[in-house]
Every structure is written in C-alpha cells, then in structure tokens.
Amino acid sequence: MTLSDRYKQVRRRSELICSPLQVEDYVVQPIVDVSPPKWHLGHTTWFFETFILKPYFMGYQDFDPDYNYVFNSYYETVGARVIRTDRGNLSRPTVQDVYKYRAYVDEAMYRFLCGDISPELNELMVLGFNHEEQHQELLYYDIKYILGHNPLFPAYDANYKSLKIEKSGSDTFISIPEGIYEVGFAGEGFCFDNELNRHKVYLNDYQISHNQVTNGEFLEFIEAGGYLDFRYWHAEAWDWVKTNAIASPLYWHNIDGQWYNYTLRGLEPIDLDEPVMHVSYYEAYAYASWKGLRLPTEFEWEVAANKFKWGKSWEWTESSYLPYPGFAKAPGALGEYNGKFMVNQKVLRGASEGTPPNHSRPTYRNFFHASSRWLFNGIRLAK
C-alpha cells in the first residue's frame, strides 16, 4: 500500500467512526478526560499540517493560523494551546469548519505525497498514521461517555457489533516457570518508543488466568459488599470510592432491582458471561484482593500472552509506567509523545474492541491513571 493510500484509509476511518453522530454530539465535553469528537478530528489534522506540511511542503499556507492554538494538545514545543478543560467551550470552529479543515489539509497532503519522500519523512508519516489511529480508539471511548451520560441513553449505533472473545472452557490458571525472559518490541514494523528497548527480565514462577473476569463474577464482588469494605482497597482508592460514591463499574445502572449497562447499542441488561469493562485500576486491585489473588505485572502478561485470548478490553497490570533500559526521548516536539507521561500511571496490556487494525501486539504499553474508567478496560487475575 502506498503512503497516499494508507493516508486516505486512516483519514477515512476517523470520519466513519463519527458518521453515526448528530452535530450536537460533536461538541460535548462532560469531563476533562473526554474530548469532543470535533476536537479529535481537528487535532489529528493539525498533526499532519504542523509536522509534515508546514516544515516540508514549500508554499503551504495555513488553513487558519488560529487553529494551532485550538488543536494543539500537549506539545509545549509547538506553542500555546487551549487548556484541555476548555475544549468543550469551542463552539467555533464549527463542525462544518473542521471538516473543511480536514479536506483542505488532505488535498495538500495528497499533492505532497506525489513527490519523493525521504526515509525520515516516511517514518514521520507512519507515526502520524499511528497517532490518528490512537485517536480513533479515543473517539470510541469519548463518544460512549458522551452518549452514555445523556439521560436518554441514546444508541451510538443500534447495529454495533461488540467483539466476542470465546471463553476458555478451563477455569484453571496457566503456569509459567521461573526464568529469564526477553520483553519489548523486536522485529520489523512500527512500534512506539515506549516499547523499546528489548531487554531481559527475571520472573518467579507464576500463574495467570485463561479468561478475563466476567460481569457475573464482578457482580458477586458487589453483592458481597466489596465496595463497602475498606480491607480490599488501597487508602487512596478507598478515598476515591467514598468521595465519588462509587458502587459499580462505569455505565452500570440498577433499575428496579435489575442490573443494566450502557453499550454502544444503548442500555441493555448485563450479560453475565461477558468480560467486565470500565473498571479502574483501583477496582481491579480490590476485586483481585477480594479473591485472594493479584493482578499480573506487565512482563508476566507479555510472556504469557500467546497462551490466552485477549483483545476485548485493555487489561490492568500491577506495573507502573516507567521507561525501559536505554529509553531516550526524541528531540523536539515528538519527544513529548510518551516520555513526559512516565509518572503516576499504570500500564495496561492487550487491546480492546475499539483498537484500530495493526495496533494489537503483545508489546504495546497503554497507560492511564489508576482512577480511569472510561477507556475499554478489564481484569485478568494472576497468582
């Protein structure tokens, strides 16, 4: 596939994800973690304009010079920006303006890609594709939060097909012997800098579950008073539970004594056999503690990943998000991509039903704060 074809494919997928939305859905920001879909469409366009067209396409004229301030996310090197909490106040540019911006940049990119592309620019283009694909997954998270917090619980798509992972018939754990293992990305193809460098780790013998924790299993934790017993929670997590009156996973609703959860198809009775989703690290740890078990480390997960099925939802690990040996941030703005976030975050491994094609690999290191629940995340136990 040519760079131009890949570019067209990636850009079209973002717009397809947004195609079921009404105009009003594009502009809502219920919480700081959630960005309006309109902003995602503008920001991913700004990335190609800022890092490809402006420095490398002679004669390129900005669509609108103010858009750098509007659609810059966290790149200090690139200048001032709208603070994250104010993205929902951007009634202008309009949704129509943002789509015009995308069309303008796309047309310039197609002309640019007709010329010779150096290996360095090719690498930058591939990073741009992967950047937009990351935002495609965030679009699913944010759209679900926006619609799932509308009192009418409107469906994103009544025909949405949720990913099904066939449950292993065995409830046993997979045994992994102690030893020295290599972890981190190896081979050809793209990876993010936080997956490098490949290195050796020593692991004690351990066991990891064939299956993720299900809704039915997590419901047992709720009914046993798990959210009411401080013994299963970290101190910080217990404060979070009490302060926010947390009593169930995000999107769960007890209506007339029956549990429902909001899905992208709308509000539905909970499927007890489906893996539980939208739980924080705090909740994942508390559930594991209640079971007398624990969460796997990210390296335990990676070493065992070829022995179980994964991909329905990201899986919390017991590992803090830290650099691998020899990690070095790239110079300039692109060095802000991952390294600056290596503090106060937990690593999640695997993938989710919202993960774009070619992003599912066992070395992928996702990372979020311990309280995060709006992403598609779940639990796998270890001992």
N, C-alpha and C positions, 0 to 999 in steps of 0.2 A: 504494500500500500504506500502511495506517495505521501509526502508531508502534507500536500494540499488536500488529498482525500482524507487523511487522518484528521486534519484540522476541521474539515467540513463535518465529519462524523461526530467529533466531540462536541462541536458547537450546536449541532442539530439536537443531540441528546439532551442538552440542558433545556432547550426550548420545548422538547417533547415532554419532559418532566413537568414543566409548568403549564402545558396545554389544557389540563382539566380545570385550571383556576379561573375564577372570576376576577375582574380588575381589582375589586376591593381586597381580595386575598393577597395581592402582591405587596401591600404597603403596611401590613400589620407587624408589630414587634411587641409581643406580650411580655417578654422577659429579656434581660440583657443577653442571654446566651443565644437567643433566636434572632436571626437577621431577616428582614423582609425579603421575599423571593426576588423582588425588583432589584434589591441591592446586590444579591448574588450575581444576577445577570449582568449588572453594570460592573461589578468588581472583576469578574473573570475577563471581561472585555478590556477593562483598564490594564490588566496584567499584560496582555499582548500589545496594547498600544504603548505602554510605558517601557517595557523591557525589550520589545522587538522593533516596533515601528519607529518610535522617536529616535533611538540611537542608531538604527541600521538602515532605515528606508529614507534615502535622500529626498528632501522635498515634502515629506509628510507633514500635514497640518493637523493640529489637534481638532477633534470634533468640537470640543468645548474646553477651554483651559481650566474652568472651574471644576471639571469632573475629577481632576487629580485629588482635590480636597474632599470631594464627595465619596469617591470609590476606593481610595487608599484604605487598606485595612489596618496594618500594624507596622508598616515599613517606615521607621524613623528616618532612614537614609533618603527617602523619596520626598519628605516634606510633611507639612501639617495635614491634618485629616479631621473629619467629623468624628467625634468620640462615639464609641460603639453604642452607648445607650441612646444616642440621638438618631440612629438610623431610621427608626420608625417615624420620626418627625419630618422626613424628607418627602413631603407631598409633591415637591418638584425636585429633580426632573420627573415627569410623569412616566407611567408605564410605557406609553407610546414613544416618548422621547428615548427611553432606554433601549427599546427595540430598534429605533432609528440609529442609535449609537452602535449597537451590535452590527447592524447592516453596513454602516459606514466603515467600521474597523475591519469587518470581514472582507469587504470589497478590496480594501487596501492590502490586507494580508494575502489575498489570492494573487494580486499583482506582485507583491513582494516575493512570494514563493515560486514565481515563474523564473526567478533568477538563480544564480549559483548560491548555494547555502554551504557555508563552511562547517567543518565538524563541530566547532564550538557553538555555532548558531543552531545546528541540528540538535545538540544536547539541550540548549536553552528552550527550543521548541518542544522537545519531549517533556521537559519539566513543566512547561505551560499546559500541555495536554493533561498531565497528571494533576496539576493544580486545579484545573477546571473540573476534572473528574472527582476530585475530593469535594469540591463544592456541590457537585451533583448529589453526592450522598448527604451532605449537609442540607440540601434542598428538601430531601425526603424527611429528614428529622424536623426541620423548621416548619414545613407545610403541615406535617402531622400535628405539631404542637399548636400551630395557629388554628387549625380546624378542630382539633381535639379539645380546645379550650373555648370554643364557641358554644354557648348554651344549647344550640340546636344539634350539636354533634353531626354536622354535615359530612357526607362521604367525600373523600378526595376522588375516588373512582369506584363506583359500585361493582365494577368487574375486576378490581385489582386482585391479582393472584399472589398470595403470600407464599414465600418459599417454604417448601416442606422438606424436612430432613428426616429420613426414615430412622426411627429409633432402633438401636441395637436390642435384640431380644435378650441380651445378657445384662443383668444388673451388676455384674462383677466389675471390679476395677482392673485396669491394665497395669501390669507390673513392669517397671523399668529398673534394670540393675544399676548399681552404683558404677561410676566410671567417669572418664574424661571425655567430654563431647565437644564438637565444634558447633558454634552457633553464629548466626549472622548471615547476610546475603553472600552468595557465591554464584559464579556463572555469568552468562550473558544476559542482556536485557536491562531494563530500568529498575532502580531501587532508590529510595530516599537516603539521604546521607546518614540518617539516624540508624540505618540497618547495617552500617559499616563501622568498624572493620570486623571481618570474620575472625573469631578467636575461640580459644578453648575455655571450657568451664568444667569444674568438678561438681558432680551431683551425687548425693547419697541415694541409695535405693529408695524408690517411692512408688506410689500407685496413683493413677488418675482415672476418673470415671469414663466409661464408654459414652455416656449421654450427658446432656445438659440437664439442669434442674427444671422440672416442668411446673406449669401453673398449679396443677393439683398438689404437687409436693410443697410448693411455696405456700399454698393455701393452708396446709397443715401447720406451718410455722405461724401464720396469722391466727388461726383458731386456737393454737396452743398458748397464745399471749406473747408471741415473740417480740412484738412492737411495744410491749408493756414491761418487759423485764430487762433492766439495765445490764444484767450479767453478760449478755451476749454482744454488747456494743462497746466500741471504743468510747472514751469520755467525750471526745469531740463529736462523734456520731450520735451519742445519746443526747447531747445538747441540740443537735440538728433535728432529731426526732421530736423532741419536746417543743422547740421553738417553732417548728413548721407544722406541728400536728400531723406527722407522717404516720399512716396506719396501713398502707398497702402500696404496691407498685404504682408508678405513674400511669394514668389512664384507667385504673380500676375504679369501679363505682358499684357500691352495694345498693341496689334498688329493690325495695320491698323484700329484703332478705335474700336476694339472688345477686351473684356477682356478674358484672358485665365489664368489658373493657372496650375502649375506643380503638378501632383499627382503621386502616385507610379505606375500608369499605363502610365505615360508620360504626355505631355502637352495636356490639354483639355479645351474647353470653360467652363467658370464658370457656375456652377449650382446655379442659384439664390436662390433656395429653401434650399440648404444645409447650415448647420451652418458655419459661417465664422471661419477660423482657422489661426494659425500662426500670431497672433497679440500680441504685447507686452502689459504689464500692462499699459504702457503709452497710447497706442491706445485704450485699453478697457476703461480706465478712460475718455479719450477725447470723445469717442463715447457716453458714458453714460451722460457726461456733455452736449453734443450737444442735446441729447434727453430730457434734463431736469430731468434726473434720476441719479442713482448711482449704484455702484457695491455692492453686499451683503457682509457682513462680513463672515468670515469662520464659525462662530457659527450660523448665520442666515441661511447659506447654509445647514449646517448639520441638524439643527432642521427641515427644510422643505424638506429634500432630499427624503423622502418617498412619497412626493406628486407630484413629477415631474419626467420625464425620463432624465437620464444622462448616460454618458459613451462614447459619440462620441469624446469629447475632454475635457481636463482639463479646469476648469473654474476659471478665476482670481477672487480673493476676495479682499476686502479692508483691509485685515488683514496683519499685519507684522508677520513674522515668529519668534515666541517667545516661550519660554518653558512654559509648563503647571505648575500649582502649584505642588510643590513636585518633579519636574523633577530632576533627578540626572544622570550624565554621568557614564557609566560603567567603571570599572578600566581597565587600559591597552589600547591597540590599538583599541579595539572595542568601547571604549568610544569616539573615534574620529568620529564615524559613522554619527551622526546627530547633536549633541550639538554644535560642533565648528562652525556650519554654521548659527547659530541663530542670524544673524545680516545682515541688508541691503538686506533682501529678502522678497518677498511677497508670501503668501500662495495661492495655487491653490487647489481646491477640485474636487472630482469626479473621472474620469478615462478617458482613451482615447482608440481609436481603436487599439493602439499599446500596451495597458496594458495587461500583462500576466493573465492567468486564476488565480482566487483566490486573486487577488490584488485589486479588486474593492470593496471597502467598504466605507460607508459614513464618517468614522472617519479618513481615510487616509489623511495625510497632505503632499502634494507635495509642493515644494518651489523652486523658481527661482528668479533671479534678474529682476527688473522691465523692463529692455530692452530686455529680452529674447523672441525670436520669433520662434526658430527652433523646439521647442517642439510642440506637438499637443495640442494647447490651444485655447480657445474661450471665449465667453462672455455670461453671463446671467445677466439681469438687476434686480434692486430692487428699492423700494421707501418706 
